[in-house]
Amino acid sequence: MAAGALSLGSAQASGSIPIIDTHIHLFDPRRPQGIPWPDKSDIALYRPALPSRYRSVTRGLGIVGALEVECSPWLEDNQWVLDVAARDSIIVGTVGDLAAGERGFAKNLERFHRNPLFRGIRYGNLWGRNLGAQLSRPDFISDLKRLADAGLELDSANPDPELISDLVRLTDKVPSLRVVIDHLPHLEPPADALARARYESDLKELGSRPQVFVKVSEVLRRVGAKVPFDLSYYRSVLDVMWETFGEDRLIYGSDWPNSDHLAPYEKELAVVSEYFAGKGRRAAEKFFWKNSIAAYRWIKRDEKQTQLG
């Protein structure tokens, strides 16, 4: 088995577990209009990130499908991604970028949702947006109810304690909306005791809500000049997520190619693979593909992309 591929030892009775990666970005700086992200100065990222390259990077690692998460606020980039995705069956869905509460949201949502690969939108600490500041606006809440009624989900972006608190308020107001918290392993809990207690209470509350999922992405961290690859360094953070959200609401995401800033794809996959190998095959299957179906209701496009039932 290739380095980084999921290995469960004796817990894995037969065959490898297929993996759905729920967080990759697609972009192409060669386009005439350019791209809003990444910047030209980012030598690690500023080159085409397309499905063909993703297939090459993940070859032999057990990846059978991926969901693209939009990394551009430009409206027509939603269509660009859908067009790119249509040409490669490894993409099982996209999470677009539409600003709820703004004029034209309903029309644009209807437009892009006609494509079954469009599975939701992203909103959070990105592109100068502030979720908490929008929660008192009836038109914003109305648009998120429209999103939920369409069977689509909301990805958060770049969590901090304030965003976690805002997600509690959001799910109070729109309890039918499925929410996926991106990159939670990278959140730094508050140092202040009172602020930390509030954060932990908010996280526990979200853990009690079955429509809220957590994406185990951006796990690796830089410590000084090095990036540790030993699971022991990350275990306590992963334990909090496991204890709070359980085996039914954790999902895998790589954050490729943004993850290239820290390590090759297989290095981060190896860390989470080792952790979930310790939870047994059933939990690993849920983490690596089954829970992603509940969170995103993605579209099967290849026989390797196992679906429930």
C-alpha positions as CSV (number, residue, x, y, z in Angstrom):
1,M,0.0,0.0,0.0
2,A,1.3,3.4,-0.9
3,A,2.7,5.7,1.8
4,G,-0.2,7.6,3.4
5,A,-2.9,5.2,2.2
6,L,-5.3,4.0,4.9
7,S,-4.1,0.9,6.7
8,L,-6.2,-0.6,9.5
9,G,-4.2,-3.7,10.2
10,S,-6.2,-6.5,11.7
11,A,-9.2,-4.1,12.1
12,Q,-9.5,-4.0,8.3
13,A,-11.1,-7.3,7.3
14,S,-11.0,-7.0,3.6
15,G,-9.8,-4.4,1.1
16,S,-9.0,-0.8,1.5
17,I,-11.4,1.9,2.6
18,P,-12.3,4.4,-0.2
19,I,-11.7,8.0,0.6
20,I,-13.8,11.0,-0.3
21,D,-11.8,14.2,0.2
22,T,-14.3,16.9,1.1
23,H,-12.0,19.9,0.8
24,I,-9.9,20.7,-2.3
25,H,-9.6,24.0,-4.3
26,L,-9.5,24.3,-8.0
27,F,-8.0,27.3,-9.9
28,D,-6.0,28.2,-12.9
29,P,-3.8,31.4,-12.9
30,R,-3.4,31.0,-16.7
31,R,-6.9,32.3,-17.3
32,P,-7.1,35.7,-19.0
33,Q,-8.9,37.3,-16.0
34,G,-6.5,35.8,-13.5
35,I,-7.6,34.6,-10.1
36,P,-8.3,36.3,-6.8
37,W,-6.4,33.7,-4.8
38,P,-3.6,32.6,-4.4
39,D,-1.4,35.6,-4.9
40,K,1.4,35.5,-7.5
41,S,3.9,35.8,-4.7
42,D,2.8,32.4,-3.3
43,I,5.4,30.2,-5.0
44,A,4.0,27.0,-3.4
45,L,0.5,27.5,-4.8
46,Y,0.5,29.8,-7.8
47,R,0.2,27.3,-10.6
48,P,-2.8,25.4,-12.0
49,A,-4.7,23.3,-9.5
50,L,-7.0,21.1,-11.6
51,P,-8.5,17.6,-11.3
52,S,-5.8,16.0,-13.5
53,R,-3.1,17.3,-11.1
54,Y,-5.1,16.2,-8.1
55,R,-5.4,12.7,-9.5
56,S,-1.6,12.6,-9.9
57,V,-0.9,13.8,-6.4
58,T,-3.2,11.3,-4.8
59,R,-2.5,8.3,-7.0
60,G,-2.2,5.2,-4.8
61,L,-3.6,6.8,-1.7
62,G,-7.1,5.4,-1.9
63,I,-8.8,8.7,-3.0
64,V,-11.9,7.9,-5.1
65,G,-13.6,11.3,-5.1
66,A,-13.4,14.9,-4.0
67,L,-15.5,17.9,-3.2
68,E,-14.3,21.3,-4.4
69,V,-14.7,24.2,-2.0
70,E,-14.7,27.6,-3.8
71,C,-11.8,29.9,-3.2
72,S,-13.0,32.8,-5.2
73,P,-15.7,35.4,-4.5
74,W,-16.3,36.1,-8.2
75,L,-19.8,35.0,-9.2
76,E,-18.8,33.4,-12.5
77,D,-16.1,31.3,-10.9
78,N,-18.9,29.2,-9.6
79,Q,-19.7,28.3,-13.2
80,W,-16.0,27.9,-14.1
81,V,-15.6,25.3,-11.4
82,L,-18.8,23.4,-12.4
83,D,-17.5,23.3,-16.0
84,V,-14.1,22.0,-14.9
85,A,-15.8,19.4,-12.6
86,A,-18.1,18.2,-15.4
87,R,-15.0,17.0,-17.3
88,D,-13.6,14.8,-14.5
89,S,-15.6,12.2,-12.5
90,I,-13.3,12.5,-9.5
91,I,-15.2,15.7,-8.5
92,V,-18.4,14.6,-6.8
93,G,-19.6,18.0,-5.8
94,T,-18.7,21.7,-5.4
95,V,-19.3,24.1,-2.5
96,G,-19.9,27.5,-4.2
97,D,-19.4,31.1,-3.1
98,L,-22.7,33.1,-3.0
99,A,-23.2,35.9,-0.5
100,A,-26.5,35.3,1.4
101,G,-28.4,38.4,2.1
102,E,-27.2,40.2,-1.0
103,R,-29.4,41.1,-4.0
104,G,-29.6,38.3,-6.5
105,F,-28.9,35.5,-4.1
106,A,-32.1,33.6,-4.8
107,K,-31.7,33.9,-8.6
108,N,-28.1,32.8,-8.5
109,L,-28.8,29.9,-6.1
110,E,-31.5,28.7,-8.5
111,R,-29.1,29.0,-11.4
112,F,-26.2,27.1,-10.0
113,H,-28.4,24.5,-8.2
114,R,-29.7,23.3,-11.5
115,N,-26.4,21.6,-11.8
116,P,-26.5,18.6,-9.4
117,L,-22.8,19.0,-8.5
118,F,-23.6,22.2,-6.7
119,R,-23.9,21.1,-3.1
120,G,-23.8,24.2,-1.0
121,I,-22.1,27.5,-0.3
122,R,-19.3,28.8,2.0
123,Y,-19.6,31.7,4.4
124,G,-17.4,32.7,7.3
125,N,-14.1,34.5,8.0
126,L,-13.3,35.0,4.3
127,W,-13.4,37.8,1.8
128,G,-14.1,40.3,4.6
129,R,-17.4,38.7,5.7
130,N,-18.6,38.4,9.2
131,L,-21.3,35.8,9.9
132,G,-22.3,37.2,13.3
133,A,-22.9,40.7,11.9
134,Q,-25.4,39.2,9.4
135,L,-27.5,37.1,11.8
136,S,-29.7,40.0,12.7
137,R,-30.7,40.6,9.1
138,P,-34.0,39.0,8.1
139,D,-32.9,38.8,4.4
140,F,-29.7,36.9,5.3
141,I,-31.6,34.4,7.4
142,S,-34.3,34.1,4.7
143,D,-31.6,33.2,2.2
144,L,-30.1,30.6,4.4
145,K,-33.5,29.0,4.9
146,R,-33.8,29.0,1.2
147,L,-30.5,27.2,1.0
148,A,-31.7,24.6,3.6
149,D,-35.0,24.1,1.8
150,A,-33.1,23.3,-1.4
151,G,-31.3,20.5,0.4
152,L,-28.0,22.3,0.3
153,E,-25.4,22.9,3.1
154,L,-23.3,25.7,4.5
155,D,-19.5,25.4,4.9
156,S,-18.0,27.8,7.5
157,A,-14.6,29.3,6.8
158,N,-11.5,29.7,9.0
159,P,-13.0,29.2,12.4
160,D,-12.2,31.2,15.5
161,P,-14.1,31.2,18.9
162,E,-16.4,34.0,17.7
163,L,-17.4,32.1,14.6
164,I,-18.1,29.0,16.7
165,S,-20.4,31.1,18.9
166,D,-22.1,32.6,15.7
167,L,-22.7,29.1,14.4
168,V,-24.7,28.3,17.6
169,R,-26.8,31.3,16.9
170,L,-27.2,30.4,13.2
171,T,-28.3,26.9,13.9
172,D,-30.8,28.3,16.5
173,K,-32.3,30.4,13.7
174,V,-32.1,27.9,10.9
175,P,-32.1,24.4,12.5
176,S,-32.8,22.7,9.2
177,L,-29.6,23.8,7.7
178,R,-26.7,21.3,7.5
179,V,-23.5,23.0,8.6
180,V,-19.9,21.8,8.0
181,I,-17.2,23.5,10.2
182,D,-14.1,23.7,8.1
183,H,-10.5,23.5,9.5
184,L,-11.5,23.1,13.2
185,P,-8.2,21.4,14.1
186,H,-6.4,24.6,13.3
187,L,-8.4,26.8,15.7
188,E,-6.4,28.1,18.7
189,P,-8.7,27.9,21.8
190,P,-8.6,31.1,23.9
191,A,-6.0,31.4,26.6
192,D,-8.3,33.4,28.9
193,A,-10.1,31.0,31.2
194,L,-13.6,32.6,30.9
195,A,-13.3,32.9,27.1
196,R,-12.1,29.3,26.8
197,A,-15.0,28.1,29.0
198,R,-17.5,29.9,26.7
199,Y,-15.8,28.4,23.6
200,E,-15.9,24.9,25.0
201,S,-19.6,25.4,25.9
202,D,-20.4,26.6,22.4
203,L,-18.5,23.7,20.8
204,K,-20.3,21.2,23.1
205,E,-23.6,22.8,22.1
206,L,-22.8,22.3,18.4
207,G,-21.8,18.8,19.2
208,S,-25.3,18.1,20.4
209,R,-26.8,19.2,17.1
210,P,-27.0,16.4,14.6
211,Q,-27.0,18.7,11.5
212,V,-23.6,20.0,12.4
213,F,-20.5,18.3,11.0
214,V,-16.8,18.9,11.5
215,K,-14.2,18.7,8.7
216,V,-10.9,17.3,10.0
217,S,-8.8,19.5,7.8
218,E,-5.7,21.7,8.4
219,V,-4.5,19.2,11.0
220,L,-0.8,19.8,10.6
221,R,1.0,22.8,12.2
222,R,4.3,24.4,11.9
223,V,6.3,24.4,15.1
224,G,9.3,26.7,14.8
225,A,11.0,25.7,11.5
226,K,9.5,22.2,11.5
227,V,6.1,20.4,10.9
228,P,5.6,17.4,13.2
229,F,4.3,14.3,11.6
230,D,4.0,12.3,14.8
231,L,0.3,11.6,15.7
232,S,1.1,12.2,19.4
233,Y,1.5,15.9,18.7
234,Y,-2.1,16.1,17.3
235,R,-3.9,13.5,19.3
236,S,-5.3,15.7,22.0
237,V,-6.9,18.1,19.4
238,L,-8.4,15.1,17.5
239,D,-9.6,13.6,20.8
240,V,-11.6,16.8,21.5
241,M,-13.4,16.5,18.2
242,W,-14.0,12.8,18.5
243,E,-15.4,13.2,22.0
244,T,-17.6,16.2,21.1
245,F,-18.9,15.2,17.7
246,G,-18.5,11.4,17.7
247,E,-18.0,8.9,14.8
248,D,-21.1,10.1,12.8
249,R,-20.1,13.7,12.2
250,L,-16.4,13.9,11.5
251,I,-15.4,14.0,7.8
252,Y,-12.0,14.0,6.0
253,G,-10.7,17.0,4.1
254,S,-7.2,17.7,2.8
255,D,-7.3,21.4,2.0
256,W,-5.2,20.6,-1.1
257,P,-3.3,22.4,-2.6
258,N,-3.2,24.9,0.3
259,S,-1.8,22.0,2.4
260,D,1.3,22.1,0.2
261,H,2.5,25.0,2.4
262,L,3.2,22.5,5.2
263,A,3.7,19.0,3.6
264,P,3.0,16.7,0.7
265,Y,-0.6,15.4,0.6
266,E,0.3,11.9,1.9
267,K,1.9,13.3,5.1
268,E,-1.3,14.8,6.5
269,L,-3.4,11.9,5.3
270,A,-1.0,9.5,7.2
271,V,-1.6,11.3,10.5
272,V,-5.4,11.2,10.3
273,S,-5.3,7.6,8.9
274,E,-3.3,6.5,11.9
275,Y,-5.7,8.2,14.3
276,F,-8.8,6.6,12.8
277,A,-7.2,3.3,12.4
278,G,-7.2,3.2,16.2
279,K,-11.0,3.7,16.2
280,G,-11.6,0.6,14.1
281,R,-12.9,-0.1,10.6
282,R,-16.5,1.1,11.2
283,A,-15.4,4.5,12.4
284,A,-12.8,4.9,9.7
285,E,-15.3,4.1,7.0
286,K,-17.7,6.7,8.4
287,F,-14.9,9.3,8.6
288,F,-13.4,8.7,5.2
289,W,-16.6,8.4,3.1
290,K,-20.0,7.6,4.8
291,N,-20.3,10.8,6.8
292,S,-19.5,12.9,3.8
293,I,-22.7,11.6,2.1
294,A,-24.8,12.8,5.1
295,A,-23.1,16.1,5.1
296,Y,-23.0,16.9,1.4
297,R,-25.3,14.4,-0.4
298,W,-22.7,14.3,-3.2
299,I,-23.2,12.8,-6.6
300,K,-21.8,9.4,-7.4
301,R,-20.0,9.5,-10.8
302,D,-17.7,6.5,-10.7
303,E,-18.2,2.9,-9.6
304,K,-15.4,3.3,-7.1
305,Q,-17.4,6.0,-5.3
306,T,-19.3,3.8,-2.9
307,Q,-22.7,5.0,-1.8
308,L,-24.9,3.8,1.1
309,G,-27.6,1.3,0.3
